[in-house]
Amino acid sequence: MNEITRTLLTAMNSDGAAASGSLVKIVFADKRRKSIEYKKVTLRPVSIRGEYMYQAEFHFDNKVTHKNIPYYEGVDFAEQLILEDFKQINILTEHEDIQILASKPEKPRITSKPAERKAADLSHDRHKSYVLEDGKPCDFLIELGVMSEDGKVFKQHYAKFRQINRFLEIADNCFDVLPSDGRLRIIDFGCGKSYLTFALYYYLKLLRGRDVEIIGLDLKDDVIRFCNATAKKLGYDDLRFLTGDIADYESDGADMVATLHACDTATDFALINAVRWNSRVILSVPCCQHELFSQIHEPVNDPMLKHGIIKDKFTELLTDALRGLKLEAAGYDVKMIEFTSLEHTSKNIMIKAVLDPKPAAMKKASREYEALKEFYHVSPTIDGLV
Ligand SMILES: C[S@@+](CC[C@H](N)C(=O)[O-])C[C@H]1O[C@@H](n2cnc3c(N)ncnc32)[C@H](O)[C@@H]1O
């Protein structure tokens, strides 16, 4: 065992700094060859769903990528980096800074000095609601202009940043009902610039190490071209974007369907597709529910609905309530949850639907759906959901 391995083992192994919680990070720098594409790698202890791991952050000229490494492979990974790619390691612990200069790995120069800092926060567990952190560079957020190269979220994008994190937090709670192995198929309908689509890929594939195929679909060809080019640039190989109308979309199906502010009846077509495929999870934040505005009519309610602003809000609520009932009638357990707080957007209801067929509940919801529809004299697009 040489000096480098011994030092790494002390810092990373079970009786060392990592397990005792004092390892902060290990930084690999000073490339051995110009041809190495990344200029720095940082290795941090993290805990993902209770599992202790290392997360490697590869810093390229204009992007940062991540890879999770099982705890027991951490030392091998670090050794390989120092032998093949970098000449310098800095190990930062709570109480010590260790520097290894290894132009010649067989004759390393190892120095250390006392330090005073806080140990690594194994943040995936401690701040579940903030999967993506302000201050920590994240490749797709940089690419989409949400944060700067050094990871600072731009002020004008903070609401979007919070929205993405909230969506990931809710999605995370649903992953238990998705197949636990094999390829997960996910579709984001009406993906637009695809912050959410990239976030799902980043979270599932890069942070959780799942085999995924994620598709974003949108009407806008120019946006889709931009998203495909961005995915390619980031090396997100199993993320694809297609131009098309949700209503006409044909596919073998998806385990999970997501929509974030897909306009008006686009949400209905997304729900109809999801149910047709028996998708296990649907997460849908509707918006612009205009369809029923001109249809609603009910003598007792009409005096209230003569005010446009009230009718607008009522239309939204009735539309989503009918969608919820229709999903329940199709065998889904439906929860309407607050997506983000009202101060950020008024479009803040998420329909969370998890497949869990219970015949009696389905029949009841079906009856309630028909009664509500009849009462307000409406025929919504969600009728098409069978
Ligand atoms: C308000 S944007 C939301 C974009 C993205 N989901 C987000 O939250 O950032 C709505 C998107 O839905 C797309 N869209 C609306 N109707 C659609 C349809 N029938 N088929 C596909 N995309 C649709 C629009 O082109 C637009 O990009």
The ligand as a Tripos MOL2 file, in Angstrom:
@<TRIPOS>MOLECULE
LIG
   27    29     1     0     0
SMALL
NO_CHARGES

@<TRIPOS>ATOM
      1 C1        -46.9560   27.7470  -19.8710 C.3       1 LIG1
      2 S1        -45.9310   26.7540  -20.8360 S.3       1 LIG1
      3 C2        -45.2270   25.7000  -19.6240 C.3       1 LIG1
      4 C3        -43.9070   25.1220  -20.0430 C.3       1 LIG1
      5 C4        -43.2170   24.2350  -19.0200 C.3       1 LIG1
      6 N1        -43.9540   23.0610  -18.7030 N.3       1 LIG1
      7 C5        -42.8820   25.0240  -17.7730 C.2       1 LIG1
      8 O1        -43.6290   24.9180  -16.8090 O.co2     1 LIG1
      9 O2        -41.8990   25.7520  -17.7700 O.co2     1 LIG1
     10 C6        -47.0830   25.6940  -21.6660 C.3       1 LIG1
     11 C7        -46.4530   24.8740  -22.7680 C.3       1 LIG1
     12 O3        -47.4190   23.9210  -23.2220 O.3       1 LIG1
     13 C8        -47.2900   23.8010  -24.6280 C.3       1 LIG1
     14 N2        -48.5440   23.2660  -25.1620 N.ar      1 LIG1
     15 C9        -49.7750   23.8160  -25.0840 C.ar      1 LIG1
     16 N3        -50.6840   23.0420  -25.6910 N.ar      1 LIG1
     17 C10       -50.0210   21.9490  -26.1470 C.ar      1 LIG1
     18 C11       -50.4010   20.7920  -26.8690 C.ar      1 LIG1
     19 N4        -51.6750   20.5780  -27.2180 N.pl3     1 LIG1
     20 N5        -49.4570   19.8780  -27.1920 N.ar      1 LIG1
     21 C12       -48.1650   20.0850  -26.8260 C.ar      1 LIG1
     22 N6        -47.7390   21.1730  -26.1360 N.ar      1 LIG1
     23 C13       -48.6580   22.0880  -25.8100 C.ar      1 LIG1
     24 C14       -46.9820   25.2100  -25.0780 C.3       1 LIG1
     25 O4        -46.3630   25.2420  -26.3430 O.3       1 LIG1
     26 C15       -46.0850   25.7210  -23.9660 C.3       1 LIG1
     27 O5        -44.7260   25.5210  -24.2600 O.3       1 LIG1
@<TRIPOS>BOND
     1     1     2 1
     2     2     3 1
     3     2    10 1
     4     3     4 1
     5     4     5 1
     6     5     6 1
     7     5     7 1
     8     7     8 2
     9     7     9 1
    10    10    11 1
    11    11    12 1
    12    11    26 1
    13    12    13 1
    14    13    14 1
    15    13    24 1
    16    14    15 ar
    17    14    23 ar
    18    15    16 ar
    19    16    17 ar
    20    17    18 ar
    21    17    23 ar
    22    18    19 1
    23    18    20 ar
    24    20    21 ar
    25    21    22 ar
    26    22    23 ar
    27    24    25 1
    28    24    26 1
    29    26    27 1
@<TRIPOS>SUBSTRUCTURE
     1 LIG1         1 GROUP 0 **** ****
